[in-house]
């Protein structure tokens, strides 16, 4: 089969390019001649005017040209990208007052704020002590404990070549310079315990004045993300490449240069190399061919790190303290948010359980089995209203009523199926025939109200605002989820309520 070529011959392409060059050159010469003719004509006419008019004219033309060029350069100049940080534009005093007000509001609602108050009291203690805290941060077996031993040989920190020796946060006093009290914080390695403990370790770095991040060469993706989170704290950071005995000088220089390029835009970040000391397992080969595994002590090399630390210690002390305070306030806000979420979750669960019981009791007390409590809307309306108040989410009565109407329509379609399912569940309970058909509706309404309450609470937790459509979708999904086990629970609850009422008569 023949192939048809559709590309242009090379000579044609050269002719086209040549023609475009000729046209471009001609246009350029035309505009130069036009500009020259215009300039000469204007100059010839200006000579007929007095000097006091010519000078302002020339100055005006020059000024317009200058301003136009400046504006053009500013427009074309690329805007430098700024690193997003977690800092807040409030002064420390304002932020402290802001947190105090939020604590007071949370306490008035019943939230346990003890952990938040402990955090702020720790900050007050450190402010009074005027000590500088330096956190050693990094993955497991990165050499943090060995570095403590290098700085403080008398401390005798346990070091294991297998890694994972440090299992808790330990503080060491280091008299690095006269009159400057420094606390070195030895943190457990990340991924050594669990996610919750990792968060606890990361919080301690937020409380520090300076952070040293130890790594063993080029960064993994997780390590890069960890350093990015430390950069966001907006405090002095040293990325220390440890265990330099594993690399040649050229390899080490390449790694350091690459890390410096990663973070070239960060002002308060330095990259250094060091040997924290410690030990290394090596295989010793004897002349007779025997091999022996021996432990070799490595000599610490920390001069470059100490120089970087001294540069940071000579910074404005007030700025160092403000950055530390910002870290404490950030942790306090996180703990307050966590305590508030936990309180709301427990409170919401109690509200949902209370309204579920009311719905079951109402169904059992109904004169005519099948009286539709949800369509009447009273219990459903107040259930949603209480949950919105709990989560401080504004929702008008009209919004809630419309949502209840939508939920009622969905329940109206699925109620026969729910009643049939409740009937099958109740067959397993003895004596069902003696208590009447209201039990079917009691179990059904228990399922409905439990699903409704949990769906609203879950949506308010995530959305922090009232949105009917996604909340309705959650309700529809939750209504049919784990129905068998939930129906059994509702049946037991219905029998307990029925028995209690019978005993009170």
FIBA-663643 format. One record per residue (C-alpha): x, y, z; residue number from 1. Coordinates in pm, 1 decimal. Layout:
BEGIN
PT         px         py         pz     n
PT          X          Y          Z   NUM
...
This chain:
BEGIN
PT         px         py         pz     n
PT        0.0        0.0        0.0     1
PT      142.3      341.3     -101.7     2
PT      176.7      623.8      150.9     3
PT       74.3      976.7       48.5     4
PT      298.8     1248.1      194.9     5
PT      126.6     1573.6      280.6     6
PT      415.2     1769.1      435.2     7
PT      552.8     2076.8      254.1     8
PT      891.9     2051.5       76.5     9
PT     1178.2     2206.3      275.6    10
PT     1245.8     2471.8        5.3    11
PT      883.4     2601.4       21.0    12
PT      910.1     2636.3      399.9    13
PT     1233.3     2836.5      369.8    14
PT     1071.8     3065.5      111.7    15
PT      777.5     3133.3      344.2    16
PT     1009.0     3217.3      637.0    17
PT     1216.5     3443.9      412.2    18
PT      900.9     3624.5      291.5    19
PT      788.8     3683.1      652.8    20
PT     1132.8     3826.6      738.3    21
PT     1111.9     4066.7      441.2    22
PT      762.0     4181.1      540.5    23
PT      865.6     4228.3      905.9    24
PT     1175.9     4426.4      807.8    25
PT      973.9     4645.3      572.5    26
PT      714.7     4722.6      842.2    27
PT      987.7     4806.3     1094.3    28
PT     1156.5     5047.6      847.8    29
PT      820.1     5205.7      767.5    30
PT      744.9     5279.0     1135.6    31
PT     1099.2     5413.3     1192.7    32
PT     1066.4     5651.9      896.2    33
PT      716.8     5753.6     1006.3    34
PT      837.3     5823.4     1358.5    35
PT     1140.3     6018.7     1228.1    36
PT      926.3     6229.4      996.8    37
PT      680.0     6306.3     1277.1    38
PT      957.9     6392.2     1524.7    39
PT     1132.5     6625.5     1276.9    40
PT      803.6     6793.7     1189.3    41
PT      721.6     6852.1     1557.8    42
PT     1075.0     6982.8     1625.2    43
PT     1054.7     7220.0     1329.2    44
PT      724.5     7360.1     1456.5    45
PT      854.0     7389.9     1816.0    46
PT     1136.3     7618.6     1698.5    47
PT      874.4     7881.4     1615.0    48
PT      755.9     7884.1     1979.6    49
PT      927.5     8058.7     2274.9    50
PT     1170.2     7869.7     2502.8    51
PT      938.2     7891.1     2807.1    52
PT      684.8     7676.8     2615.3    53
PT      931.4     7430.2     2461.3    54
PT     1096.7     7328.0     2791.3    55
PT      770.2     7227.6     2971.1    56
PT      666.4     7038.3     2656.4    57
PT      988.2     6834.0     2648.9    58
PT      971.1     6770.1     3026.0    59
PT      611.8     6653.2     2992.4    60
PT      692.9     6413.5     2706.4    61
PT      991.2     6274.0     2901.0    62
PT      785.3     6228.1     3219.3    63
PT      504.7     6046.7     3035.0    64
PT      755.9     5813.7     2869.1    65
PT      924.6     5741.2     3203.6    66
PT      600.1     5669.0     3387.2    67
PT      474.7     5452.3     3101.0    68
PT      792.1     5240.9     3101.8    69
PT      777.5     5199.7     3480.9    70
PT      415.3     5089.1     3461.5    71
PT      500.7     4842.6     3182.5    72
PT      789.1     4689.0     3380.2    73
PT      575.8     4656.8     3692.5    74
PT      299.3     4488.9     3493.2    75
PT      534.0     4240.4     3325.7    76
PT      729.8     4159.2     3642.4    77
PT      614.2     3820.8     3781.9    78
PT      456.4     3825.4     4127.5    79
PT      658.8     3616.9     4377.0    80
PT      467.9     3330.3     4532.8    81
PT      417.4     3352.5     4907.0    82
PT      423.7     3051.6     5135.1    83
PT       99.3     3004.4     5318.8    84
PT      138.7     2984.8     5697.1    85
PT      -96.2     2902.9     5979.3    86
PT      -24.7     3223.7     6164.3    87
PT     -304.3     3467.4     6241.8    88
PT     -275.1     3841.8     6180.0    89
PT     -355.7     3915.8     6543.4    90
PT      -99.4     4036.8     6795.6    91
PT      -25.8     3782.1     7073.4    92
PT     -220.6     3992.1     7326.4    93
PT     -524.1     4007.2     7097.5    94
PT     -506.8     3635.5     7027.0    95
PT     -479.3     3559.2     7398.1    96
PT     -789.7     3767.5     7464.3    97
PT     -967.7     3597.2     7174.2    98
PT     -892.9     3250.3     7316.3    99
PT     -996.3     3357.5     7667.6   100
PT    -1334.7     3469.4     7533.2   101
PT    -1381.9     3141.1     7343.7   102
PT    -1292.7     2943.3     7657.8   103
PT    -1549.1     3137.3     7858.8   104
PT    -1816.7     3075.5     7595.5   105
PT    -1733.8     2703.8     7583.7   106
PT    -1743.9     2673.7     7963.9   107
PT    -2085.9     2841.6     7975.2   108
PT    -2216.1     2559.1     7753.7   109
PT    -2059.9     2286.7     7965.4   110
PT    -1748.2     2208.2     7758.3   111
PT    -1453.2     2064.7     7952.6   112
PT    -1170.1     2314.4     7888.1   113
PT     -915.9     2175.5     8135.7   114
PT     -668.9     2066.7     7865.1   115
PT     -683.4     2413.9     7708.0   116
PT     -621.9     2586.1     8041.2   117
PT     -324.4     2356.3     8112.6   118
PT     -177.6     2451.2     7773.7   119
PT     -205.9     2822.1     7844.0   120
PT      -65.8     2779.4     8196.2   121
PT      237.2     2599.5     8049.6   122
PT      290.0     2901.0     7824.7   123
PT      275.5     3137.4     8124.2   124
PT      535.0     2924.8     8305.7   125
PT      773.1     2928.7     8010.0   126
PT      727.7     3302.9     7967.5   127
PT      837.3     3353.2     8328.3   128
PT     1133.3     3112.3     8305.1   129
PT     1268.1     3293.3     7993.2   130
PT     1432.4     2974.1     7867.2   131
PT     1482.5     2899.2     7498.3   132
PT     1338.9     2566.7     7385.2   133
PT     1497.5     2380.3     7093.2   134
PT     1307.0     2074.2     6968.6   135
PT     1480.5     1784.2     6796.0   136
PT     1232.3     1652.3     6543.4   137
PT     1253.4     1372.2     6289.7   138
PT     1173.7     1016.0     6197.6   139
PT     1263.4      715.1     6406.2   140
PT     1639.0      644.5     6434.4   141
PT     1739.6      978.3     6281.4   142
PT     1995.7     1043.5     6557.8   143
PT     1817.0     1278.3     6799.8   144
PT     1934.5     1103.4     7117.0   145
PT     2288.8     1078.9     6982.8   146
PT     2286.8     1454.0     6920.1   147
PT     2182.7     1514.4     7282.7   148
PT     2480.4     1304.0     7391.2   149
PT     2708.0     1507.1     7162.9   150
PT     2593.7     1834.8     7319.3   151
PT     2566.0     1695.2     7672.9   152
PT     2805.8     1402.2     7720.5   153
PT     2720.1     1383.7     8091.8   154
PT     2351.5     1322.7     8017.4   155
PT     2419.3      966.1     7896.8   156
PT     2107.6      933.3     7682.7   157
PT     2039.8      574.6     7579.8   158
PT     2119.6      509.8     7213.2   159
PT     2037.1      191.3     7024.7   160
PT     2156.6      138.2     6664.4   161
PT     1826.6      -36.9     6592.7   162
PT     1642.8      288.4     6664.5   163
PT     1332.0      373.3     6861.4   164
PT     1507.8      424.8     7196.3   165
PT     1326.2      744.6     7295.8   166
PT      967.2      667.2     7393.5   167
PT      870.3      992.4     7566.8   168
PT      948.7     1364.1     7555.1   169
PT     1256.8     1447.0     7760.4   170
PT     1399.6     1790.9     7840.9   171
PT     1771.6     1865.6     7892.4   172
PT     1929.9     2188.9     8013.3   173
PT     2214.8     2309.4     7792.8   174
PT     2432.4     2604.6     7893.8   175
PT     2536.1     2683.9     7536.6   176
PT     2631.4     3047.5     7605.4   177
PT     2684.2     3249.3     7920.2   178
PT     2355.9     3386.7     8052.0   179
PT     2144.1     3189.5     7803.0   180
PT     1943.3     2899.2     7941.7   181
PT     1855.4     2651.5     7665.5   182
PT     1630.1     2348.4     7691.7   183
PT     1689.7     2070.0     7439.1   184
PT     1375.5     1866.3     7379.2   185
PT     1432.9     1505.2     7275.3   186
PT     1120.7     1384.3     7096.2   187
PT     1030.1     1023.5     7008.8   188
PT     1067.3      934.6     6643.1   189
PT      766.6      972.9     6419.7   190
PT      580.5      654.6     6321.7   191
PT      727.7      496.0     6636.3   192
PT      398.0      463.7     6822.5   193
PT       81.9      581.8     6650.7   194
PT      -91.6      873.4     6481.0   195
PT     -223.2     1015.8     6808.1   196
PT      126.2     1018.0     6958.9   197
PT      267.0     1168.0     6637.5   198
PT       25.6     1458.4     6677.4   199
PT      138.5     1498.4     7037.0   200
PT      503.2     1508.6     6923.6   201
PT      429.1     1765.1     6652.4   202
PT      258.3     1986.0     6910.0   203
PT      580.9     2002.9     7109.8   204
PT      758.5     2146.4     6806.5   205
PT      498.2     2423.2     6798.1   206
PT      589.5     2510.9     7158.2   207
PT      958.6     2552.3     7074.3   208
PT     1156.9     2862.6     6979.7   209
PT     1375.8     2675.4     6729.3   210
PT     1328.8     2337.8     6559.2   211
PT     1601.5     2104.7     6436.4   212
PT     1475.6     1851.1     6182.9   213
PT     1712.9     1554.3     6149.1   214
PT     1718.6     1340.3     5836.7   215
PT     1957.1     1095.2     5676.3   216
PT     2009.5     1236.2     5331.0   217
PT     1755.8     1323.6     5064.7   218
PT     1394.7     1359.7     5173.9   219
PT     1108.5     1119.0     5130.1   220
PT      764.9     1255.0     5042.2   221
PT      650.7     1221.2     5406.0   222
PT      960.1     1402.0     5533.9   223
PT      910.8     1682.7     5282.8   224
PT      550.5     1724.3     5399.6   225
PT      664.3     1724.7     5762.8   226
PT      912.4     2004.8     5691.1   227
PT      643.0     2200.7     5507.9   228
PT      424.1     2181.2     5818.5   229
PT      717.4     2306.0     6028.7   230
PT      776.2     2594.5     5786.7   231
PT      412.6     2694.2     5833.2   232
PT      488.1     2754.6     6203.6   233
PT      697.1     3052.6     6091.1   234
PT      982.2     2990.6     6333.9   235
PT     1356.5     2923.7     6286.1   236
PT     1413.6     2578.7     6137.4   237
PT     1734.8     2385.5     6077.1   238
PT     1730.0     2085.5     5845.2   239
PT     2024.5     1875.7     5963.7   240
PT     2160.2     1599.9     5740.5   241
PT     2288.7     1343.7     5989.1   242
PT     2514.7     1036.0     5955.6   243
PT     2746.9     1197.8     5703.6   244
PT     2984.5      903.4     5733.1   245
PT     2749.0      717.0     5498.9   246
PT     2831.2      950.5     5207.5   247
PT     3130.1     1076.5     5017.7   248
PT     3203.9     1449.4     5018.7   249
PT     3063.3     1491.5     4666.3   250
PT     2744.8     1299.2     4750.2   251
PT     2695.7     1499.8     5068.4   252
PT     2743.6     1830.6     4887.7   253
PT     2491.5     1729.8     4620.0   254
PT     2232.3     1633.6     4883.7   255
PT     2283.1     1958.5     5073.9   256
PT     2261.3     2166.9     4757.1   257
PT     1941.6     1991.0     4653.7   258
PT     1777.8     2057.8     4991.7   259
PT     1885.7     2421.8     4982.3   260
PT     1719.4     2453.9     4640.5   261
PT     1398.8     2297.9     4777.0   262
PT     1371.4     2567.9     5041.0   263
PT     1551.8     2859.7     4880.1   264
PT     1255.0     3094.7     4937.0   265
PT     1233.6     3030.2     5311.5   266
PT     1409.1     3296.7     5518.0   267
PT     1425.1     3124.0     5857.0   268
PT     1556.4     2791.0     5729.4   269
PT     1912.8     2660.2     5711.7   270
PT     2050.8     2330.6     5583.9   271
PT     2353.1     2186.3     5766.9   272
PT     2543.2     1859.1     5783.5   273
PT     2656.5     1680.9     6097.3   274
PT     2758.4     1358.6     6258.8   275
PT     2568.0     1328.4     6585.4   276
PT     2794.1     1053.1     6709.7   277
PT     2644.1      727.1     6816.1   278
PT     2760.5      389.9     6696.0   279
PT     2776.8      195.1     6375.2   280
PT     2785.9     -183.0     6326.7   281
PT     3075.7     -278.5     6099.4   282
PT     3216.4     -609.8     5987.3   283
PT     3582.7     -657.5     6074.2   284
PT     3771.4     -895.6     5843.4   285
PT     4085.7    -1061.7     5981.4   286
PT     4386.0    -1173.0     5767.9   287
PT     4286.4    -1534.6     5808.3   288
PT     3945.4    -1459.9     5655.5   289
PT     3746.7    -1456.0     5978.7   290
PT     3469.8    -1196.5     6006.4   291
PT     3350.4    -1030.9     6323.8   292
PT     3063.4     -784.2     6379.0   293
PT     3187.7     -497.1     6597.9   294
PT     3035.3     -172.0     6722.9   295
PT     3234.0      138.4     6625.8   296
PT     3197.3      465.4     6811.9   297
PT     3153.9      764.7     6580.7   298
PT     3306.7     1099.9     6668.5   299
PT     3050.6     1382.8     6683.3   300
PT     3084.7     1662.9     6424.3   301
PT     2838.3     1936.8     6519.1   302
PT     3026.9     2259.8     6443.8   303
PT     2811.5     2356.9     6144.5   304
PT     2493.5     2299.0     6343.7   305
PT     2618.6     2506.8     6638.3   306
PT     2701.8     2797.0     6406.3   307
PT     2347.6     2789.2     6264.6   308
PT     2200.1     2776.6     6615.6   309
PT     2405.3     3075.2     6728.2   310
PT     2280.6     3276.3     6432.0   311
PT     1922.1     3211.0     6538.5   312
PT     1997.0     3279.7     6906.2   313
PT     2124.3     3622.4     6807.0   314
PT     1790.8     3710.6     6648.2   315
PT     1541.2     3943.7     6813.3   316
PT     1439.2     3762.3     7132.8   317
PT     1096.1     3925.2     7130.8   318
PT     1026.0     3782.5     6786.1   319
PT     1137.6     3435.0     6897.2   320
PT      904.1     3454.9     7196.9   321
PT      611.9     3577.0     6986.5   322
PT      654.7     3285.8     6744.8   323
PT      662.4     3044.4     7038.1   324
PT      350.6     3206.0     7187.9   325
PT      174.4     3175.2     6852.9   326
PT      247.9     2801.9     6856.9   327
PT       95.7     2766.8     7204.8   328
PT     -214.5     2962.2     7104.4   329
PT     -254.9     2745.7     6795.5   330
PT     -241.8     2428.6     7008.6   331
PT     -485.0     2580.4     7260.4   332
PT     -732.4     2654.7     6981.4   333
PT     -695.1     2302.2     6845.5   334
PT     -761.3     2152.8     7190.3   335
PT    -1059.2     2383.0     7243.0   336
PT    -1202.4     2277.6     6907.1   337
PT    -1145.1     1910.0     6992.5   338
PT    -1309.0     1949.3     7335.5   339
PT    -1604.7     2133.1     7181.1   340
PT    -1647.2     1864.7     6913.6   341
PT    -1636.5     1588.5     7174.2   342
PT    -1890.7     1772.2     7393.0   343
PT    -2122.8     1827.0     7098.5   344
PT    -2093.0     1465.2     6991.3   345
PT    -2190.4     1339.9     7337.0   346
PT    -2466.5     1598.7     7373.8   347
PT    -2602.6     1525.3     7025.4   348
PT    -2611.4     1153.6     7103.6   349
PT    -2810.6     1224.9     7420.6   350
PT    -3053.7     1451.4     7231.1   351
PT    -3108.1     1190.1     6959.2   352
PT    -3165.3      915.7     7217.5   353
PT    -3413.4     1135.6     7407.0   354
PT    -3620.5     1214.5     7098.0   355
PT    -3603.6      853.1     6983.6   356
PT    -3755.5      748.2     7315.9   357
PT    -4021.7     1019.9     7282.4   358
PT    -4109.4      897.0     6934.3   359
PT    -4137.7      536.7     7055.7   360
PT    -4343.2      640.5     7358.3   361
PT    -4572.3      850.0     7137.7   362
PT    -4631.0      559.6     6902.7   363
PT    -4711.2      327.2     7193.6   364
PT    -4954.3      583.2     7336.0   365
PT    -5127.4      655.8     7004.6   366
PT    -5501.8      592.9     7015.7   367
PT    -5497.1      481.9     6655.6   368
PT    -5187.8      280.6     6558.1   369
PT    -5014.9      451.9     6272.0   370
PT    -5058.2      814.2     6385.6   371
PT    -4775.0      972.2     6191.3   372
PT    -4562.2     1159.3     6446.2   373
PT    -4296.1     1263.0     6193.3   374
PT    -4549.7     1406.2     5944.6   375
PT    -4714.0     1599.8     6227.1   376
PT    -4368.7     1746.0     6257.8   377
PT    -4362.7     1843.9     6625.0   378
PT    -4094.3     1604.9     6749.8   379
PT    -3893.2     1618.4     6428.5   380
PT    -3896.7     1998.7     6423.4   381
PT    -3771.4     2031.9     6781.0   382
PT    -3511.5     1758.3     6732.2   383
PT    -3352.6     1945.2     6441.3   384
PT    -3388.5     2279.8     6619.3   385
PT    -3204.6     2158.0     6931.3   386
PT    -2921.3     2010.5     6722.0   387
PT    -2879.7     2338.6     6530.8   388
PT    -2860.7     2528.0     6860.5   389
PT    -2604.2     2279.6     6992.0   390
PT    -2377.0     2333.0     6688.7   391
PT    -2435.3     2712.0     6681.1   392
PT    -2568.5     2680.3     6327.5   393
PT    -2836.6     2938.7     6240.8   394
PT    -3142.2     2784.1     6077.6   395
PT    -3478.9     2954.1     6043.0   396
PT    -3800.8     2780.0     6142.3   397
PT    -3899.9     2787.5     5775.9   398
PT    -3580.1     2600.8     5677.7   399
PT    -3640.7     2334.6     5941.5   400
PT    -4009.1     2293.6     5850.0   401
PT    -3923.5     2249.6     5481.9   402
PT    -3666.0     1986.6     5572.7   403
PT    -3916.3     1800.7     5792.9   404
PT    -4165.7     1804.9     5505.8   405
PT    -3906.5     1652.5     5271.9   406
PT    -3818.1     1389.0     5531.9   407
PT    -4188.5     1311.9     5584.9   408
PT    -4241.3     1254.1     5213.9   409
PT    -3950.2     1012.0     5204.2   410
PT    -4076.7      832.1     5517.0   411
PT    -4424.8      812.1     5366.3   412
PT    -4281.0      615.1     5076.4   413
PT    -4068.7      381.8     5288.7   414
PT    -4291.1      342.1     5597.4   415
PT    -4468.7       23.9     5472.5   416
PT    -4131.7     -140.9     5416.6   417
PT    -4008.0      -28.7     5759.8   418
PT    -4325.7     -155.0     5928.7   419
PT    -4292.1     -491.6     5756.4   420
PT    -3931.2     -513.9     5867.8   421
PT    -4031.6     -420.0     6224.7   422
PT    -4295.1     -695.0     6217.3   423
PT    -4040.2     -957.2     6124.4   424
PT    -3809.1     -842.3     6403.2   425
PT    -4088.0     -843.1     6661.8   426
PT    -4175.9    -1204.6     6582.4   427
PT    -3867.3    -1302.3     6776.1   428
PT    -4008.5    -1140.3     7091.3   429
PT    -4255.2    -1350.9     7297.9   430
PT    -4594.0    -1211.4     7389.6   431
PT    -4616.6     -968.7     7096.9   432
PT    -4977.0    -1054.2     7034.2   433
PT    -5085.6     -928.3     7375.1   434
PT    -4959.9     -570.2     7336.5   435
PT    -5118.7     -459.4     7009.8   436
PT    -5000.7     -329.3     6672.9   437
PT    -4862.4       -5.3     6815.1   438
PT    -4532.0     -187.7     6869.5   439
PT    -4479.6     -204.2     6492.4   440
PT    -4505.8      173.6     6468.4   441
PT    -4294.6      222.3     6782.0   442
PT    -4004.6       29.8     6630.2   443
PT    -4050.1      207.0     6296.0   444
PT    -4050.3      554.2     6451.6   445
PT    -3751.9      462.9     6665.4   446
PT    -3557.6      379.6     6349.9   447
PT    -3677.0      697.3     6176.7   448
PT    -3591.0      937.7     6457.3   449
PT    -3254.2      779.5     6530.5   450
PT    -3159.1      806.7     6161.7   451
PT    -3290.4     1161.8     6139.8   452
PT    -3099.7     1282.4     6446.7   453
PT    -2771.3     1115.9     6354.0   454
PT    -2790.9     1246.3     5997.9   455
PT    -2852.3     1606.0     6108.3   456
PT    -2576.3     1591.8     6372.1   457
PT    -2327.6     1443.2     6124.8   458
PT    -2411.0     1702.8     5858.1   459
PT    -2381.3     1993.7     6102.8   460
PT    -2043.9     1863.8     6222.2   461
PT    -1898.3     1859.4     5870.7   462
PT    -2077.5     2151.8     5706.4   463
PT    -2090.0     2400.1     5997.4   464
PT    -2397.0     2543.1     5825.1   465
PT    -2753.3     2440.4     5746.4   466
PT    -2786.5     2270.4     5406.5   467
PT    -3106.3     2073.9     5349.8   468
PT    -3008.2     1873.9     5040.9   469
PT    -2692.8     1694.1     5167.9   470
PT    -2856.8     1643.0     5508.3   471
PT    -3155.9     1481.3     5339.2   472
PT    -2926.3     1253.1     5139.9   473
PT    -2759.5     1138.8     5464.2   474
PT    -3099.5     1068.6     5617.9   475
PT    -3207.8      854.1     5323.0   476
PT    -2884.3      654.7     5339.2   477
PT    -2880.4      611.5     5718.1   478
PT    -3243.1      503.0     5737.3   479
PT    -3170.9      169.2     5568.4   480
PT    -2824.3      113.6     5719.5   481
PT    -2778.4     -178.5     5967.6   482
PT    -3155.9     -197.0     5993.8   483
PT    -3173.5     -541.8     6150.4   484
PT    -2950.1     -472.7     6449.3   485
PT    -3098.6     -124.7     6497.1   486
PT    -3453.4     -260.7     6480.6   487
PT    -3369.7     -513.2     6752.9   488
PT    -3243.5     -229.2     6971.8   489
PT    -3559.5      -26.2     6906.2   490
PT    -3774.8     -328.2     6991.0   491
PT    -3599.8     -378.2     7326.1   492
PT    -3632.0       -6.3     7397.0   493
PT    -4002.8      -17.3     7311.6   494
PT    -4058.8     -313.0     7547.7   495
PT    -3868.7     -131.3     7827.1   496
PT    -4081.2      181.5     7781.7   497
PT    -4399.6      -25.7     7770.5   498
PT    -4298.7     -218.3     8084.4   499
PT    -4212.5      100.7     8269.4   500
PT    -4549.8      256.4     8184.4   501
PT    -4729.1      -61.7     8291.0   502
PT    -4550.8      -59.9     8627.7   503
PT    -4638.8      305.3     8687.1   504
PT    -5010.7      241.4     8644.0   505
